[in-house]
Amino acid sequence: MSRIRRNLKLVLVAGMATGIAFVVVKLRHTQKLATQTVGDIEAQIDALDPVTRASVVAKLTADAAKDVKTRTADAVKDAKARRA
């Protein structure tokens, strides 16, 4: 009985180690892809003429500010709903 338990533990530990290794590899790949995408976007923005670049940056900034305001408003609503 103890050999079966020991073998089962070994199989479970090996399976967990394999799963963790897989997750680490996937996360590294995702991080590399995200970094590459950011670099591509920055290169495209840098290639624009100054007026167009300023316009694009202003639009991206406005969109980001709008997203933050929306998320903040939603968070406030959720907090009020939880208190009630």
PDB file of N, CA, C and O in Angstrom:
ATOM      1  N   MET A   1       0.821  -1.188   0.000  1.00  0.00           N
ATOM      2  CA  MET A   1       0.000   0.000   0.000  1.00  0.00           C
ATOM      3  C   MET A   1       0.873   1.264   0.000  1.00  0.00           C
ATOM      4  O   MET A   1       0.559   2.226  -0.701  1.00  0.00           O
ATOM      5  N   SER A   2       1.949   1.271   0.767  1.00  0.00           N
ATOM      6  CA  SER A   2       2.781   2.468   0.842  1.00  0.00           C
ATOM      7  C   SER A   2       3.517   2.711  -0.471  1.00  0.00           C
ATOM      8  O   SER A   2       3.782   3.860  -0.825  1.00  0.00           O
ATOM      9  N   ARG A   3       3.854   1.640  -1.201  1.00  0.00           N
ATOM     10  CA  ARG A   3       4.499   1.827  -2.507  1.00  0.00           C
ATOM     11  C   ARG A   3       3.539   2.496  -3.483  1.00  0.00           C
ATOM     12  O   ARG A   3       3.936   3.349  -4.277  1.00  0.00           O
ATOM     13  N   ILE A   4       2.296   2.106  -3.414  1.00  0.00           N
ATOM     14  CA  ILE A   4       1.286   2.710  -4.303  1.00  0.00           C
ATOM     15  C   ILE A   4       1.134   4.191  -3.971  1.00  0.00           C
ATOM     16  O   ILE A   4       1.070   5.029  -4.871  1.00  0.00           O
ATOM     17  N   ARG A   5       1.075   4.508  -2.690  1.00  0.00           N
ATOM     18  CA  ARG A   5       0.954   5.921  -2.277  1.00  0.00           C
ATOM     19  C   ARG A   5       2.169   6.727  -2.724  1.00  0.00           C
ATOM     20  O   ARG A   5       2.042   7.839  -3.235  1.00  0.00           O
ATOM     21  N   ARG A   6       3.343   6.144  -2.521  1.00  0.00           N
ATOM     22  CA  ARG A   6       4.562   6.841  -2.906  1.00  0.00           C
ATOM     23  C   ARG A   6       4.598   7.075  -4.410  1.00  0.00           C
ATOM     24  O   ARG A   6       4.944   8.164  -4.867  1.00  0.00           O
ATOM     25  N   ASN A   7       4.242   6.056  -5.174  1.00  0.00           N
ATOM     26  CA  ASN A   7       4.228   6.200  -6.632  1.00  0.00           C
ATOM     27  C   ASN A   7       3.177   7.214  -7.086  1.00  0.00           C
ATOM     28  O   ASN A   7       3.406   7.993  -8.012  1.00  0.00           O
ATOM     29  N   LEU A   8       2.047   7.191  -6.431  1.00  0.00           N
ATOM     30  CA  LEU A   8       0.990   8.156  -6.772  1.00  0.00           C
ATOM     31  C   LEU A   8       1.450   9.580  -6.473  1.00  0.00           C
ATOM     32  O   LEU A   8       1.199  10.492  -7.261  1.00  0.00           O
ATOM     33  N   LYS A   9       2.122   9.775  -5.337  1.00  0.00           N
ATOM     34  CA  LYS A   9       2.651  11.090  -5.001  1.00  0.00           C
ATOM     35  C   LYS A   9       3.679  11.545  -6.030  1.00  0.00           C
ATOM     36  O   LYS A   9       3.680  12.703  -6.446  1.00  0.00           O
ATOM     37  N   LEU A  10       4.553  10.626  -6.437  1.00  0.00           N
ATOM     38  CA  LEU A  10       5.565  10.959  -7.451  1.00  0.00           C
ATOM     39  C   LEU A  10       4.911  11.374  -8.766  1.00  0.00           C
ATOM     40  O   LEU A  10       5.337  12.343  -9.393  1.00  0.00           O
ATOM     41  N   VAL A  11       3.887  10.650  -9.180  1.00  0.00           N
ATOM     42  CA  VAL A  11       3.183  10.978 -10.426  1.00  0.00           C
ATOM     43  C   VAL A  11       2.503  12.341 -10.303  1.00  0.00           C
ATOM     44  O   VAL A  11       2.551  13.143 -11.236  1.00  0.00           O
ATOM     45  N   LEU A  12       1.877  12.604  -9.171  1.00  0.00           N
ATOM     46  CA  LEU A  12       1.208  13.889  -8.974  1.00  0.00           C
ATOM     47  C   LEU A  12       2.206  15.050  -8.948  1.00  0.00           C
ATOM     48  O   LEU A  12       1.956  16.098  -9.543  1.00  0.00           O
ATOM     49  N   VAL A  13       3.320  14.863  -8.269  1.00  0.00           N
ATOM     50  CA  VAL A  13       4.347  15.908  -8.215  1.00  0.00           C
ATOM     51  C   VAL A  13       4.922  16.153  -9.609  1.00  0.00           C
ATOM     52  O   VAL A  13       5.125  17.301 -10.003  1.00  0.00           O
ATOM     53  N   ALA A  14       5.182  15.088 -10.347  1.00  0.00           N
ATOM     54  CA  ALA A  14       5.710  15.235 -11.702  1.00  0.00           C
ATOM     55  C   ALA A  14       4.699  15.957 -12.598  1.00  0.00           C
ATOM     56  O   ALA A  14       5.075  16.806 -13.407  1.00  0.00           O
ATOM     57  N   GLY A  15       3.434  15.621 -12.449  1.00  0.00           N
ATOM     58  CA  GLY A  15       2.391  16.293 -13.230  1.00  0.00           C
ATOM     59  C   GLY A  15       2.290  17.768 -12.888  1.00  0.00           C
ATOM     60  O   GLY A  15       2.127  18.608 -13.774  1.00  0.00           O
ATOM     61  N   MET A  16       2.387  18.082 -11.602  1.00  0.00           N
ATOM     62  CA  MET A  16       2.333  19.486 -11.188  1.00  0.00           C
ATOM     63  C   MET A  16       3.540  20.254 -11.715  1.00  0.00           C
ATOM     64  O   MET A  16       3.407  21.393 -12.162  1.00  0.00           O
ATOM     65  N   ALA A  17       4.711  19.638 -11.663  1.00  0.00           N
ATOM     66  CA  ALA A  17       5.918  20.290 -12.158  1.00  0.00           C
ATOM     67  C   ALA A  17       5.817  20.549 -13.656  1.00  0.00           C
ATOM     68  O   ALA A  17       6.218  21.608 -14.138  1.00  0.00           O
ATOM     69  N   THR A  18       5.286  19.586 -14.381  1.00  0.00           N
ATOM     70  CA  THR A  18       5.091  19.760 -15.822  1.00  0.00           C
ATOM     71  C   THR A  18       4.105  20.880 -16.100  1.00  0.00           C
ATOM     72  O   THR A  18       4.330  21.695 -16.994  1.00  0.00           O
ATOM     73  N   GLY A  19       3.019  20.930 -15.348  1.00  0.00           N
ATOM     74  CA  GLY A  19       2.029  21.991 -15.518  1.00  0.00           C
ATOM     75  C   GLY A  19       2.611  23.363 -15.230  1.00  0.00           C
ATOM     76  O   GLY A  19       2.351  24.316 -15.965  1.00  0.00           O
ATOM     77  N   ILE A  20       3.385  23.469 -14.183  1.00  0.00           N
ATOM     78  CA  ILE A  20       4.011  24.756 -13.835  1.00  0.00           C
ATOM     79  C   ILE A  20       4.989  25.184 -14.913  1.00  0.00           C
ATOM     80  O   ILE A  20       5.033  26.356 -15.287  1.00  0.00           O
ATOM     81  N   ALA A  21       5.777  24.234 -15.415  1.00  0.00           N
ATOM     82  CA  ALA A  21       6.731  24.556 -16.481  1.00  0.00           C
ATOM     83  C   ALA A  21       6.001  25.046 -17.727  1.00  0.00           C
ATOM     84  O   ALA A  21       6.450  25.991 -18.376  1.00  0.00           O
ATOM     85  N   PHE A  22       4.890  24.418 -18.063  1.00  0.00           N
ATOM     86  CA  PHE A  22       4.097  24.824 -19.220  1.00  0.00           C
ATOM     87  C   PHE A  22       3.571  26.241 -19.050  1.00  0.00           C
ATOM     88  O   PHE A  22       3.625  27.042 -19.983  1.00  0.00           O
ATOM     89  N   VAL A  23       3.066  26.550 -17.870  1.00  0.00           N
ATOM     90  CA  VAL A  23       2.537  27.893 -17.604  1.00  0.00           C
ATOM     91  C   VAL A  23       3.650  28.938 -17.704  1.00  0.00           C
ATOM     92  O   VAL A  23       3.437  30.015 -18.261  1.00  0.00           O
ATOM     93  N   VAL A  24       4.814  28.633 -17.177  1.00  0.00           N
ATOM     94  CA  VAL A  24       5.938  29.572 -17.241  1.00  0.00           C
ATOM     95  C   VAL A  24       6.331  29.846 -18.689  1.00  0.00           C
ATOM     96  O   VAL A  24       6.572  30.994 -19.061  1.00  0.00           O
ATOM     97  N   VAL A  25       6.396  28.799 -19.503  1.00  0.00           N
ATOM     98  CA  VAL A  25       6.751  28.965 -20.915  1.00  0.00           C
ATOM     99  C   VAL A  25       5.701  29.813 -21.632  1.00  0.00           C
ATOM    100  O   VAL A  25       6.049  30.694 -22.418  1.00  0.00           O
ATOM    101  N   LYS A  26       4.431  29.553 -21.369  1.00  0.00           N
ATOM    102  CA  LYS A  26       3.358  30.334 -22.009  1.00  0.00           C
ATOM    103  C   LYS A  26       3.417  31.799 -21.581  1.00  0.00           C
ATOM    104  O   LYS A  26       3.233  32.693 -22.408  1.00  0.00           O
ATOM    105  N   LEU A  27       3.671  32.052 -20.299  1.00  0.00           N
ATOM    106  CA  LEU A  27       3.764  33.431 -19.824  1.00  0.00           C
ATOM    107  C   LEU A  27       4.943  34.162 -20.448  1.00  0.00           C
ATOM    108  O   LEU A  27       4.825  35.333 -20.810  1.00  0.00           O
ATOM    109  N   ARG A  28       6.062  33.494 -20.574  1.00  0.00           N
ATOM    110  CA  ARG A  28       7.230  34.114 -21.211  1.00  0.00           C
ATOM    111  C   ARG A  28       6.933  34.446 -22.669  1.00  0.00           C
ATOM    112  O   ARG A  28       7.311  35.510 -23.160  1.00  0.00           O
ATOM    113  N   HIS A  29       6.256  33.531 -23.356  1.00  0.00           N
ATOM    114  CA  HIS A  29       5.895  33.773 -24.757  1.00  0.00           C
ATOM    115  C   HIS A  29       4.939  34.962 -24.866  1.00  0.00           C
ATOM    116  O   HIS A  29       5.098  35.809 -25.746  1.00  0.00           O
ATOM    117  N   THR A  30       3.964  35.025 -23.989  1.00  0.00           N
ATOM    118  CA  THR A  30       3.000  36.125 -24.007  1.00  0.00           C
ATOM    119  C   THR A  30       3.690  37.448 -23.712  1.00  0.00           C
ATOM    120  O   THR A  30       3.390  38.458 -24.349  1.00  0.00           O
ATOM    121  N   GLN A  31       4.607  37.453 -22.757  1.00  0.00           N
ATOM    122  CA  GLN A  31       5.344  38.671 -22.429  1.00  0.00           C
ATOM    123  C   GLN A  31       6.200  39.116 -23.609  1.00  0.00           C
ATOM    124  O   GLN A  31       6.260  40.306 -23.918  1.00  0.00           O
ATOM    125  N   LYS A  32       6.858  38.175 -24.264  1.00  0.00           N
ATOM    126  CA  LYS A  32       7.691  38.496 -25.423  1.00  0.00           C
ATOM    127  C   LYS A  32       6.833  39.078 -26.544  1.00  0.00           C
ATOM    128  O   LYS A  32       7.221  40.060 -27.178  1.00  0.00           O
ATOM    129  N   LEU A  33       5.677  38.480 -26.787  1.00  0.00           N
ATOM    130  CA  LEU A  33       4.773  38.968 -27.825  1.00  0.00           C
ATOM    131  C   LEU A  33       4.268  40.371 -27.501  1.00  0.00           C
ATOM    132  O   LEU A  33       4.193  41.221 -28.389  1.00  0.00           O
ATOM    133  N   ALA A  34       3.920  40.621 -26.243  1.00  0.00           N
ATOM    134  CA  ALA A  34       3.448  41.948 -25.835  1.00  0.00           C
ATOM    135  C   ALA A  34       4.549  42.988 -25.997  1.00  0.00           C
ATOM    136  O   ALA A  34       4.292  44.093 -26.474  1.00  0.00           O
ATOM    137  N   THR A  35       5.758  42.646 -25.609  1.00  0.00           N
ATOM    138  CA  THR A  35       6.887  43.572 -25.744  1.00  0.00           C
ATOM    139  C   THR A  35       7.152  43.891 -27.212  1.00  0.00           C
ATOM    140  O   THR A  35       7.420  45.039 -27.567  1.00  0.00           O
ATOM    141  N   GLN A  36       7.077  42.885 -28.049  1.00  0.00           N
ATOM    142  CA  GLN A  36       7.289  43.080 -29.484  1.00  0.00           C
ATOM    143  C   GLN A  36       6.188  43.966 -30.080  1.00  0.00           C
ATOM    144  O   GLN A  36       6.469  44.839 -30.901  1.00  0.00           O
ATOM    145  N   THR A  37       4.951  43.744 -29.671  1.00  0.00           N
ATOM    146  CA  THR A  37       3.842  44.546 -30.174  1.00  0.00           C
ATOM    147  C   THR A  37       3.994  46.005 -29.756  1.00  0.00           C
ATOM    148  O   THR A  37       3.770  46.905 -30.565  1.00  0.00           O
ATOM    149  N   VAL A  38       4.371  46.246 -28.511  1.00  0.00           N
ATOM    150  CA  VAL A  38       4.593  47.618 -28.041  1.00  0.00           C
ATOM    151  C   VAL A  38       5.703  48.275 -28.843  1.00  0.00           C
ATOM    152  O   VAL A  38       5.589  49.441 -29.221  1.00  0.00           O
ATOM    153  N   GLY A  39       6.768  47.542 -29.102  1.00  0.00           N
ATOM    154  CA  GLY A  39       7.867  48.080 -29.900  1.00  0.00           C
ATOM    155  C   GLY A  39       7.423  48.434 -31.311  1.00  0.00           C
ATOM    156  O   GLY A  39       7.817  49.467 -31.852  1.00  0.00           O
ATOM    157  N   ASP A  40       6.597  47.571 -31.907  1.00  0.00           N
ATOM    158  CA  ASP A  40       6.085  47.847 -33.253  1.00  0.00           C
ATOM    159  C   ASP A  40       5.213  49.107 -33.267  1.00  0.00           C
ATOM    160  O   ASP A  40       5.326  49.937 -34.169  1.00  0.00           O
ATOM    161  N   ILE A  41       4.352  49.240 -32.270  1.00  0.00           N
ATOM    162  CA  ILE A  41       3.476  50.417 -32.196  1.00  0.00           C
ATOM    163  C   ILE A  41       4.309  51.682 -32.004  1.00  0.00           C
ATOM    164  O   ILE A  41       4.062  52.696 -32.657  1.00  0.00           O
ATOM    165  N   GLU A  42       5.288  51.623 -31.115  1.00  0.00           N
ATOM    166  CA  GLU A  42       6.137  52.796 -30.895  1.00  0.00           C
ATOM    167  C   GLU A  42       6.906  53.168 -32.155  1.00  0.00           C
ATOM    168  O   GLU A  42       7.071  54.351 -32.451  1.00  0.00           O
ATOM    169  N   ALA A  43       7.378  52.170 -32.900  1.00  0.00           N
ATOM    170  CA  ALA A  43       8.100  52.444 -34.147  1.00  0.00           C
ATOM    171  C   ALA A  43       7.176  53.096 -35.173  1.00  0.00           C
ATOM    172  O   ALA A  43       7.592  54.005 -35.891  1.00  0.00           O
ATOM    173  N   GLN A  44       5.933  52.642 -35.245  1.00  0.00           N
ATOM    174  CA  GLN A  44       4.980  53.228 -36.185  1.00  0.00           C
ATOM    175  C   GLN A  44       4.662  54.669 -35.802  1.00  0.00           C
ATOM    176  O   GLN A  44       4.562  55.534 -36.672  1.00  0.00           O
ATOM    177  N   ILE A  45       4.503  54.930 -34.515  1.00  0.00           N
ATOM    178  CA  ILE A  45       4.225  56.302 -34.071  1.00  0.00           C
ATOM    179  C   ILE A  45       5.436  57.195 -34.329  1.00  0.00           C
ATOM    180  O   ILE A  45       5.281  58.338 -34.758  1.00  0.00           O
ATOM    181  N   ASP A  46       6.639  56.683 -34.073  1.00  0.00           N
ATOM    182  CA  ASP A  46       7.856  57.465 -34.309  1.00  0.00           C
ATOM    183  C   ASP A  46       8.047  57.795 -35.786  1.00  0.00           C
ATOM    184  O   ASP A  46       8.662  58.807 -36.120  1.00  0.00           O
ATOM    185  N   ALA A  47       7.520  56.944 -36.676  1.00  0.00           N
ATOM    186  CA  ALA A  47       7.680  57.162 -38.117  1.00  0.00           C
ATOM    187  C   ALA A  47       6.746  58.253 -38.649  1.00  0.00           C
ATOM    188  O   ALA A  47       6.920  58.705 -39.781  1.00  0.00           O
ATOM    189  N   LEU A  48       5.777  58.677 -37.870  1.00  0.00           N
ATOM    190  CA  LEU A  48       4.834  59.705 -38.323  1.00  0.00           C
ATOM    191  C   LEU A  48       5.477  61.085 -38.287  1.00  0.00           C
ATOM    192  O   LEU A  48       6.440  61.328 -37.559  1.00  0.00           O
ATOM    193  N   ASP A  49       4.915  61.985 -39.099  1.00  0.00           N
ATOM    194  CA  ASP A  49       5.402  63.361 -39.030  1.00  0.00           C
ATOM    195  C   ASP A  49       4.952  63.967 -37.696  1.00  0.00           C
ATOM    196  O   ASP A  49       4.012  63.463 -37.081  1.00  0.00           O
ATOM    197  N   PRO A  50       5.605  65.033 -37.244  1.00  0.00           N
ATOM    198  CA  PRO A  50       5.342  65.564 -35.902  1.00  0.00           C
ATOM    199  C   PRO A  50       3.888  65.953 -35.633  1.00  0.00           C
ATOM    200  O   PRO A  50       3.383  65.719 -34.535  1.00  0.00           O
ATOM    201  N   VAL A  51       3.209  66.545 -36.621  1.00  0.00           N
ATOM    202  CA  VAL A  51       1.821  66.971 -36.401  1.00  0.00           C
ATOM    203  C   VAL A  51       0.916  65.759 -36.240  1.00  0.00           C
ATOM    204  O   VAL A  51       0.079  65.718 -35.338  1.00  0.00           O
ATOM    205  N   THR A  52       1.084  64.772 -37.114  1.00  0.00           N
ATOM    206  CA  THR A  52       0.270  63.556 -37.024  1.00  0.00           C
ATOM    207  C   THR A  52       0.579  62.810 -35.735  1.00  0.00           C
ATOM    208  O   THR A  52      -0.329  62.288 -35.087  1.00  0.00           O
ATOM    209  N   ARG A  53       1.850  62.754 -35.359  1.00  0.00           N
ATOM    210  CA  ARG A  53       2.250  62.079 -34.122  1.00  0.00           C
ATOM    211  C   ARG A  53       1.581  62.732 -32.921  1.00  0.00           C
ATOM    212  O   ARG A  53       1.064  62.038 -32.046  1.00  0.00           O
ATOM    213  N   ALA A  54       1.587  64.053 -32.871  1.00  0.00           N
ATOM    214  CA  ALA A  54       0.948  64.770 -31.762  1.00  0.00           C
ATOM    215  C   ALA A  54      -0.541  64.469 -31.721  1.00  0.00           C
ATOM    216  O   ALA A  54      -1.115  64.306 -30.644  1.00  0.00           O
ATOM    217  N   SER A  55      -1.166  64.396 -32.884  1.00  0.00           N
ATOM    218  CA  SER A  55      -2.594  64.093 -32.947  1.00  0.00           C
ATOM    219  C   SER A  55      -2.875  62.676 -32.440  1.00  0.00           C
ATOM    220  O   SER A  55      -3.825  62.460 -31.688  1.00  0.00           O
ATOM    221  N   VAL A  56      -2.061  61.729 -32.847  1.00  0.00           N
ATOM    222  CA  VAL A  56      -2.248  60.342 -32.422  1.00  0.00           C
ATOM    223  C   VAL A  56      -2.042  60.218 -30.913  1.00  0.00           C
ATOM    224  O   VAL A  56      -2.828  59.564 -30.229  1.00  0.00           O
ATOM    225  N   VAL A  57      -1.001  60.836 -30.404  1.00  0.00           N
ATOM    226  CA  VAL A  57      -0.727  60.771 -28.963  1.00  0.00           C
ATOM    227  C   VAL A  57      -1.864  61.426 -28.176  1.00  0.00           C
ATOM    228  O   VAL A  57      -2.269  60.914 -27.132  1.00  0.00           O
ATOM    229  N   ALA A  58      -2.378  62.549 -28.670  1.00  0.00           N
ATOM    230  CA  ALA A  58      -3.497  63.218 -27.984  1.00  0.00           C
ATOM    231  C   ALA A  58      -4.736  62.324 -27.975  1.00  0.00           C
ATOM    232  O   ALA A  58      -5.433  62.240 -26.964  1.00  0.00           O
ATOM    233  N   LYS A  59      -5.011  61.662 -29.089  1.00  0.00           N
ATOM    234  CA  LYS A  59      -6.172  60.767 -29.166  1.00  0.00           C
ATOM    235  C   LYS A  59      -6.007  59.582 -28.224  1.00  0.00           C
ATOM    236  O   LYS A  59      -6.944  59.216 -27.514  1.00  0.00           O
ATOM    237  N   LEU A  60      -4.822  58.983 -28.215  1.00  0.00           N
ATOM    238  CA  LEU A  60      -4.574  57.847 -27.316  1.00  0.00           C
ATOM    239  C   LEU A  60      -4.696  58.265 -25.852  1.00  0.00           C
ATOM    240  O   LEU A  60      -5.229  57.522 -25.028  1.00  0.00           O
ATOM    241  N   THR A  61      -4.198  59.459 -25.537  1.00  0.00           N
ATOM    242  CA  THR A  61      -4.281  59.968 -24.166  1.00  0.00           C
ATOM    243  C   THR A  61      -5.732  60.210 -23.767  1.00  0.00           C
ATOM    244  O   THR A  61      -6.140  59.861 -22.660  1.00  0.00           O
ATOM    245  N   ALA A  62      -6.508  60.805 -24.667  1.00  0.00           N
ATOM    246  CA  ALA A  62      -7.920  61.074 -24.382  1.00  0.00           C
ATOM    247  C   ALA A  62      -8.686  59.769 -24.183  1.00  0.00           C
ATOM    248  O   ALA A  62      -9.510  59.662 -23.274  1.00  0.00           O
ATOM    249  N   ASP A  63      -8.413  58.775 -25.036  1.00  0.00           N
ATOM    250  CA  ASP A  63      -9.081  57.481 -24.891  1.00  0.00           C
ATOM    251  C   ASP A  63      -8.711  56.804 -23.575  1.00  0.00           C
ATOM    252  O   ASP A  63      -9.569  56.215 -22.918  1.00  0.00           O
ATOM    253  N   ALA A  64      -7.449  56.885 -23.191  1.00  0.00           N
ATOM    254  CA  ALA A  64      -7.009  56.278 -21.933  1.00  0.00           C
ATOM    255  C   ALA A  64      -7.667  56.975 -20.743  1.00  0.00           C
ATOM    256  O   ALA A  64      -8.090  56.315 -19.794  1.00  0.00           O
ATOM    257  N   ALA A  65      -7.754  58.298 -20.789  1.00  0.00           N
ATOM    258  CA  ALA A  65      -8.390  59.047 -19.698  1.00  0.00           C
ATOM    259  C   ALA A  65      -9.866  58.674 -19.595  1.00  0.00           C
ATOM    260  O   ALA A  65     -10.401  58.525 -18.497  1.00  0.00           O
ATOM    261  N   LYS A  66     -10.509  58.528 -20.728  1.00  0.00           N
ATOM    262  CA  LYS A  66     -11.929  58.146 -20.737  1.00  0.00           C
ATOM    263  C   LYS A  66     -12.115  56.758 -20.129  1.00  0.00           C
ATOM    264  O   LYS A  66     -13.046  56.535 -19.355  1.00  0.00           O
ATOM    265  N   ASP A  67     -11.227  55.826 -20.482  1.00  0.00           N
ATOM    266  CA  ASP A  67     -11.301  54.480 -19.913  1.00  0.00           C
ATOM    267  C   ASP A  67     -11.122  54.500 -18.399  1.00  0.00           C
ATOM    268  O   ASP A  67     -11.835  53.800 -17.680  1.00  0.00           O
ATOM    269  N   VAL A  68     -10.178  55.297 -17.913  1.00  0.00           N
ATOM    270  CA  VAL A  68      -9.933  55.387 -16.473  1.00  0.00           C
ATOM    271  C   VAL A  68     -11.161  55.961 -15.764  1.00  0.00           C
ATOM    272  O   VAL A  68     -11.567  55.460 -14.716  1.00  0.00           O
ATOM    273  N   LYS A  69     -11.746  57.007 -16.337  1.00  0.00           N
ATOM    274  CA  LYS A  69     -12.939  57.596 -15.724  1.00  0.00           C
ATOM    275  C   LYS A  69     -14.083  56.599 -15.681  1.00  0.00           C
ATOM    276  O   LYS A  69     -14.802  56.517 -14.685  1.00  0.00           O
ATOM    277  N   THR A  70     -14.257  55.835 -16.763  1.00  0.00           N
ATOM    278  CA  THR A  70     -15.329  54.843 -16.814  1.00  0.00           C
ATOM    279  C   THR A  70     -15.109  53.753 -15.770  1.00  0.00           C
ATOM    280  O   THR A  70     -16.039  53.362 -15.065  1.00  0.00           O
ATOM    281  N   ARG A  71     -13.866  53.264 -15.677  1.00  0.00           N
ATOM    282  CA  ARG A  71     -13.576  52.219 -14.680  1.00  0.00           C
ATOM    283  C   ARG A  71     -13.734  52.739 -13.263  1.00  0.00           C
ATOM    284  O   ARG A  71     -14.202  52.018 -12.382  1.00  0.00           O
ATOM    285  N   THR A  72     -13.344  53.993 -13.038  1.00  0.00           N
ATOM    286  CA  THR A  72     -13.484  54.576 -11.712  1.00  0.00           C
ATOM    287  C   THR A  72     -14.952  54.714 -11.344  1.00  0.00           C
ATOM    288  O   THR A  72     -15.348  54.390 -10.225  1.00  0.00           O
ATOM    289  N   ALA A  73     -15.764  55.197 -12.290  1.00  0.00           N
ATOM    290  CA  ALA A  73     -17.195  55.346 -12.032  1.00  0.00           C
ATOM    291  C   ALA A  73     -17.834  53.988 -11.760  1.00  0.00           C
ATOM    292  O   ALA A  73     -18.670  53.866 -10.865  1.00  0.00           O
ATOM    293  N   ASP A  74     -17.448  52.971 -12.522  1.00  0.00           N
ATOM    294  CA  ASP A  74     -17.984  51.632 -12.302  1.00  0.00           C
ATOM    295  C   ASP A  74     -17.574  51.090 -10.934  1.00  0.00           C
ATOM    296  O   ASP A  74     -18.370  50.442 -10.254  1.00  0.00           O
ATOM    297  N   ALA A  75     -16.340  51.354 -10.538  1.00  0.00           N
ATOM    298  CA  ALA A  75     -15.865  50.883  -9.232  1.00  0.00           C
ATOM    299  C   ALA A  75     -16.632  51.565  -8.100  1.00  0.00           C
ATOM    300  O   ALA A  75     -16.958  50.928  -7.098  1.00  0.00           O
ATOM    301  N   VAL A  76     -16.916  52.842  -8.256  1.00  0.00           N
ATOM    302  CA  VAL A  76     -17.680  53.573  -7.240  1.00  0.00           C
ATOM    303  C   VAL A  76     -19.089  53.010  -7.145  1.00  0.00           C
ATOM    304  O   VAL A  76     -19.606  52.820  -6.044  1.00  0.00           O
ATOM    305  N   LYS A  77     -19.716  52.739  -8.288  1.00  0.00           N
ATOM    306  CA  LYS A  77     -21.066  52.151  -8.285  1.00  0.00           C
ATOM    307  C   LYS A  77     -21.061  50.798  -7.588  1.00  0.00           C
ATOM    308  O   LYS A  77     -21.938  50.503  -6.776  1.00  0.00           O
ATOM    309  N   ASP A  78     -20.064  49.981  -7.911  1.00  0.00           N
ATOM    310  CA  ASP A  78     -19.983  48.654  -7.293  1.00  0.00           C
ATOM    311  C   ASP A  78     -19.790  48.760  -5.782  1.00  0.00           C
ATOM    312  O   ASP A  78     -20.389  48.001  -5.021  1.00  0.00           O
ATOM    313  N   ALA A  79     -18.951  49.705  -5.350  1.00  0.00           N
ATOM    314  CA  ALA A  79     -18.712  49.870  -3.915  1.00  0.00           C
ATOM    315  C   ALA A  79     -19.982  50.320  -3.202  1.00  0.00           C
ATOM    316  O   ALA A  79     -20.292  49.841  -2.111  1.00  0.00           O
ATOM    317  N   LYS A  80     -20.710  51.234  -3.819  1.00  0.00           N
ATOM    318  CA  LYS A  80     -21.970  51.698  -3.214  1.00  0.00           C
ATOM    319  C   LYS A  80     -22.989  50.568  -3.166  1.00  0.00           C
ATOM    320  O   LYS A  80     -23.725  50.438  -2.188  1.00  0.00           O
ATOM    321  N   ALA A  81     -23.039  49.753  -4.210  1.00  0.00           N
ATOM    322  CA  ALA A  81     -23.982  48.637  -4.245  1.00  0.00           C
ATOM    323  C   ALA A  81     -23.649  47.607  -3.171  1.00  0.00           C
ATOM    324  O   ALA A  81     -24.553  47.011  -2.587  1.00  0.00           O
ATOM    325  N   ARG A  82     -22.369  47.392  -2.907  1.00  0.00           N
ATOM    326  CA  ARG A  82     -21.966  46.438  -1.872  1.00  0.00           C
ATOM    327  C   ARG A  82     -22.331  46.927  -0.475  1.00  0.00           C
ATOM    328  O   ARG A  82     -22.689  46.139   0.401  1.00  0.00           O
ATOM    329  N   ARG A  83     -22.234  48.239  -0.285  1.00  0.00           N
ATOM    330  CA  ARG A  83     -22.562  48.805   1.045  1.00  0.00           C
ATOM    331  C   ARG A  83     -24.049  48.723   1.334  1.00  0.00           C
ATOM    332  O   ARG A  83     -24.457  48.547   2.482  1.00  0.00           O
ATOM    333  N   ALA A  84     -24.850  48.850   0.299  1.00  0.00           N
ATOM    334  CA  ALA A  84     -26.316  48.879   0.488  1.00  0.00           C
ATOM    335  C   ALA A  84     -26.875  47.514   0.801  1.00  0.00           C
ATOM    336  O   ALA A  84     -28.083  47.369   0.986  1.00  0.00           O
TER     337      ALA A  84
END
